[in-house]
Amino acid sequence: MAAGPLLALLLLAEPVAAKDTTPRTDTSCVSCHGQIDAEMVGALANDVHFQKGLSCHDCHGGNPASGIDDPALAHDKKKGWTGKPSRLQVPGLCARCHADAAFMKRFNPHLRVDQLSEYRTSVHGKKNAEGDPRPAICVDCHGVHGIRAVSDPRSSVYPTNLAPTCARCHASADVMKPYNLATNQYESYRTSVHAKALHDKGDLSAPTCNDCHGSHGAVPPGVGAVANVCGSCHGREATLFRETEAKKKMDLSLCIQCMVCHDNHAVQPPKPEMLGVGPQSTCTGCHSPGDPEYQMAADMANAAATLRERLATAKDTLDRAERAGMEVSADRFALQEGQNKLVEVRVLTHSFDRERFLAAAGEGTAVADGGIAAGRRAFRELRNRRLGLGVSLLVILAVITGLYLKLRQIEKA
């Protein structure tokens, strides 16, 4: 994503490459507009473009010479004055700089210069090119004056702020009404595991709108591309999904793939109950009793439940043994392999491969059974130790008693 659109509204008056990029605060634009709209001019202090030495005339043209109080001279069309661009003009105007690789390298050689061409592939860009001024343009997302760098936490397109920025349009019934689009996406997203990670835990790697839909080239992923989109983060799950298609010669492009079980915007943390044939199962949404897949789901759920149960029992047994004073650290470490198998089993759900799933679950259950056996051995050893200690105490007590009686006998003699 670019640093912002104001930098893209340049080169209207003179070639910027020939300009002095020292910030101009003494221009006629600032002196006049400061009296008309002090808040707008004040916002420029935080504007990333203004901080790089660019000013009003670089976007709007005109004569910025200091001391000019005549608006007619300041707005001299011979000096390139264009005034406020229309919404249909803004994307192309921004691209005057942001599509100029030579110019952009003066500020940051890593900045992309393909934003306009990508924007034209988006739903927003296509509508704009058709003459519809309502869909989002650069300034709707980045702002107009006071645009902050994308890396600035106060930027409207910073990861934690992006969803609310998108929601300004997509949660508005009035804005969406002409396009017959839903407005509950943001509300649903805020309940998701992704939003909770990003907004509640501050995990900036968690996805927000543009991670799934794209930034400048924003579009709905499309039914056949959902697994690819989810797979950009959930790589192993996506690989298993595609392997299943190839192995079983299945065409899953006709269904909505990941969304069938996980939803799209309101993605919830996966729960064990999602697998199987219970009331919270997602499998039963497509499969019914009598289907081979229905029985497969039941078998997989039972195997996973057994593994979780045995792991919990093993952990509890070893924990109690440890609290009793037994050394079971090696056994607790070995039990971690069972936990790893449980994670693998959860991932293998996406393979829809019953044999592979059951094999992994069986391996994990064997590890768990080993942990239970180790815990029981520890308790047997503990009992033996206590028994030995008891016998030893009895022997010692008997010896002491004998000595006492012998001493009494000696005293009487």
Secondary structure, DSSP 8 states (H G I E B T S, - for coil): --S-SGGGG--SSS-GGGS--S---SSHHHHHHHHH-HHHHHHGGG-HHHHTT--HHHHH-S---TT---HHHHT-GGGT---S--TTTHHHHHHHHHT-HHHHTTT-TTS-S-HHHHHTTSHHHHHHHTT---S--HHHHH-SSS---TTSTTSTTSHHHHHHHHHHHHT-HHHHGGGT--S-HHHHHTTSHHHIIIIIS--TTS--HHHHH-STT-----GGGHHHHHHTT-HHHHHHHHHHHHHTT--GGGS-THHHHH-STT-----GGGSSSSTT-SGGGT--TT-HHHHHHHHHHHHHHHHHHHHHHHHHHHHHHHHTT---HHHHHHHHHHHHHHHHHHHHGGGT-HHHHHHHHHHHHHHHHHHHHHHHHHHHHHHHHHHHHHHHHHHHHHHHHHHHHHHHHHHH-
